[in-house]
Structure formats: C-alpha cells, structure tokens
C-alpha cells in the first residue's frame, strides 16, 4: 500500500481509530510517516501497526543528546551575584557564598549552596548571571554562568541546587577545565 499524496510505502495505523462499522469490514485510518497524511485504507490482515518499526524489528536505543560529557565531583566553589550591567562591562560582585560544584561539563555545572548571602529571589530567577570560582585539583577556574534551573530543599538547611550554563570563561580557564575533564573521563 502507498500513500495517495506522496506515494511513500512508510505507512502505519493512525492513532485515532475508524468507526466500528468501518473496522468490521477491514477499513482503518492509516498514517503516512513521510508526509503525515491521514487516510482510510483496507487492512484485513493487521499488517500495519500503530508505531513504526525499525529494520531489525527492535526499538532503537535512547541516544545521549548532551553536547558534552558530564563529570561528577564534589569541588569547592565560591558563588557571587553579578550586580550591574554585564553588557557594558561595569559590574560588581556580591560577597561570595561557599558551595560545591556537584557536576561539571564544558557547557555548564550543577552547583549546590546554602544561600545565606544571596537573596532567595535572586537564586530563583532564571537567566540571572552569577560569578563562580571552582577549585579543581590543578587550580581554580572562574566563569560567568547563567541560571537555567533551580531547586530548593527545605529539609534542615535551606540548600539550593542550581543548574547553570557557562556564559563566559577565559581561554586559559577553558584549557584547565578541558584537561581536567579529559583526565577524569579517561580514568586518570
């Protein structure tokens, strides 16, 4: 069977069933996987299934869609708010809060901290810029990061977990970070 519009043979049963009377005579709603056309056709033997199948008949594995590998660690970090206009270049930093970098990659970090010096409203604002200094075994790196996710645990201390994306980092710090990540990924 082919699609009436594009003549493709990539057909599956549509997710919306045809009426009971049409199904009794073997007619079903079919869906073209190429152009998306929904049409009616005969399928008495049940040849067309609801989900497209791969050539081997097995489901395809879930692909890791991250841009770069992540490395877990418990690295000391100092986290400060950036106050002022970062576009003009005239900024100041708040007093740093001590925290930890739980996960690090080329493109971002997962930071945990007790937000004692930083107001709650600032930590829960997506897109807020922070200045972070992370202590790696080979030396410290500094980066301007942007908050993309946040979570606050209210048990015991008011612990924050911030998912941040690297906004700006010097070339020297990128080299130190890349060397650290490569060493950790190779097991060294």
C-alpha positions as CSV (number, residue, x, y, z in Angstrom):
1,X,0.0,0.0,0.0
2,X,1.2,3.5,-0.8
3,X,0.3,7.0,0.4
4,X,-2.2,8.7,-2.0
5,X,-0.3,12.0,-1.7
6,X,3.4,11.2,-1.8
7,X,3.4,7.5,-2.9
8,X,5.5,6.5,0.1
9,X,5.3,3.0,1.5
10,X,6.1,4.1,5.0
11,X,2.6,3.6,6.4
12,X,1.3,2.8,9.9
13,X,-2.1,2.7,11.6
14,X,-3.3,6.1,12.7
15,X,-3.6,6.8,16.4
16,X,-7.3,7.6,16.0
17,X,-9.4,4.5,15.2
18,X,-12.0,4.4,12.5
19,X,-15.6,3.8,13.4
20,X,-16.7,0.3,14.5
21,X,-18.6,-0.3,11.3
22,X,-15.6,0.5,9.1
23,X,-13.3,-1.7,11.2
24,X,-15.7,-4.6,10.9
25,X,-15.1,-4.7,7.1
26,X,-11.3,-4.2,7.5
27,X,-11.0,-0.5,6.8
28,X,-8.8,1.5,9.1
29,X,-7.4,5.0,9.4
30,X,-3.8,5.0,8.2
31,X,-1.0,7.5,8.6
32,X,1.9,8.2,6.2
33,X,5.2,8.5,8.1
34,X,6.6,10.5,5.2
35,X,4.1,13.4,4.7
36,X,1.7,12.9,7.7
37,X,-1.4,12.4,5.6
38,X,-4.2,10.5,7.4
39,X,-6.3,8.4,5.0
40,X,-8.6,5.3,5.0
41,X,-7.4,2.0,3.7
42,X,-8.1,-1.7,3.9
43,X,-6.0,-3.7,6.4
44,X,-7.8,-7.0,6.9
45,X,-4.7,-8.9,8.0
46,X,-3.5,-6.4,10.6
47,X,-0.3,-5.7,8.6
48,X,0.0,-2.1,9.8
49,X,0.8,-1.4,13.4
50,X,0.5,1.9,15.4
51,X,4.2,2.5,15.9
52,X,6.8,2.5,13.1
53,X,9.3,-0.4,13.4
54,X,13.0,-0.3,12.7
55,X,14.6,-2.6,10.1
56,X,15.6,-5.1,12.8
57,X,12.2,-5.1,14.5
58,X,13.6,-3.8,17.8
59,X,13.2,-0.5,19.4
60,X,16.0,2.0,18.9
61,X,18.1,2.8,21.9
62,X,17.8,6.2,23.6
63,X,20.6,8.4,22.3
64,X,22.5,10.6,24.7
65,X,21.8,14.1,23.3
66,X,24.1,16.1,25.6
67,X,26.6,18.3,23.9
68,X,29.4,17.2,26.1
69,X,30.0,14.6,28.8
70,X,29.4,15.4,32.5
71,X,31.8,14.6,35.3
72,X,30.6,14.2,38.9
73,X,32.6,15.6,41.7
74,X,32.4,17.5,44.9
75,X,34.5,20.5,44.1
76,X,34.6,23.6,46.4
77,X,33.1,26.7,44.8
78,X,32.6,30.3,45.6
79,X,29.4,31.8,44.1
80,X,28.7,35.5,43.8
81,X,25.9,37.6,42.2
82,X,26.9,39.8,39.4
83,X,25.4,43.3,40.1
84,X,25.3,45.9,37.4
85,X,25.0,45.8,33.6
86,X,27.1,43.0,32.2
87,X,26.6,44.2,28.6
88,X,28.5,47.5,29.3
89,X,31.2,45.8,31.3
90,X,30.7,47.7,34.6
91,X,29.8,45.1,37.1
92,X,30.4,44.4,40.8
93,X,30.2,41.1,42.7
94,X,28.4,40.4,45.9
95,X,30.2,38.7,48.8
96,X,30.8,35.1,47.7
97,X,28.8,32.2,49.2
98,X,30.6,28.9,49.7
99,X,29.2,26.0,47.8
100,X,30.1,23.0,45.8
101,X,30.2,22.0,42.2
102,X,28.5,18.6,42.1
103,X,28.6,18.1,38.3
104,X,30.7,19.9,35.7
105,X,31.0,19.8,31.9
106,X,32.3,22.0,29.2
107,X,28.9,23.8,28.9
108,X,27.7,24.0,32.5
109,X,27.6,22.9,36.1
110,X,25.3,21.8,38.9
111,X,26.0,23.9,41.9
112,X,24.8,23.4,45.5
113,X,25.0,26.0,48.1
114,X,23.3,27.3,51.3
115,X,22.1,30.7,50.1
116,X,22.8,32.7,53.2
117,X,24.4,35.7,51.5
118,X,22.4,35.7,48.3
119,X,18.7,36.7,48.4
120,X,16.2,33.9,47.6
121,X,14.6,35.9,44.9
122,X,17.9,36.2,43.0
123,X,18.6,32.5,43.1
124,X,15.2,31.6,41.8
125,X,15.4,33.9,38.8
126,X,16.2,32.0,35.5
127,X,18.7,33.9,33.4
128,X,20.4,35.5,36.4
129,X,24.1,35.8,36.0
130,X,26.5,34.5,38.6
131,X,30.3,34.6,39.0
132,X,31.6,31.2,40.0
133,X,35.1,30.2,41.1
134,X,35.6,26.4,41.2
135,X,38.6,24.8,42.8
136,X,39.9,22.0,40.5
137,X,42.8,19.7,41.6
138,X,45.1,21.5,39.1
139,X,44.0,25.1,40.0
140,X,40.9,27.2,40.1
141,X,38.7,28.3,37.2
142,X,36.5,31.3,37.0
143,X,33.3,31.7,34.9
144,X,30.3,33.8,34.4
145,X,27.3,31.5,34.4
146,X,23.6,31.8,33.8
147,X,20.9,30.1,35.9
148,X,18.8,27.7,33.8
149,X,17.2,25.7,36.6
150,X,16.9,25.8,40.4
151,X,15.6,23.6,43.2
152,X,15.4,24.3,46.9
153,X,15.5,21.6,49.5
154,X,13.7,22.8,52.7
155,X,14.8,20.0,54.9
156,X,17.3,21.1,57.6
157,X,19.4,23.8,56.0
158,X,17.9,25.7,53.0
159,X,20.1,24.1,50.4
160,X,19.9,25.3,46.8
161,X,20.8,23.3,43.7
162,X,21.4,25.4,40.6
163,X,21.8,24.2,37.1
164,X,23.9,26.8,35.3
165,X,25.1,27.2,31.8
166,X,28.6,28.7,31.1
167,X,28.1,32.2,29.7
168,X,31.7,33.4,29.7
169,X,35.1,31.8,30.5
170,X,38.7,32.8,29.7
171,X,40.7,30.7,27.3
172,X,43.2,29.7,30.0
173,X,40.4,28.5,32.3
174,X,38.8,26.6,29.4
175,X,42.1,24.8,28.8
176,X,42.4,23.9,32.6
177,X,38.8,22.6,32.6
178,X,39.2,20.6,29.3
179,X,42.4,18.9,30.7
180,X,40.5,18.1,34.0
181,X,37.6,16.6,32.1
182,X,39.7,14.6,29.8
183,X,41.7,13.2,32.7
184,X,38.6,12.2,34.6
185,X,36.9,10.7,31.6
186,X,39.9,8.5,30.8
187,X,40.1,7.3,34.4
188,X,43.3,9.2,35.3
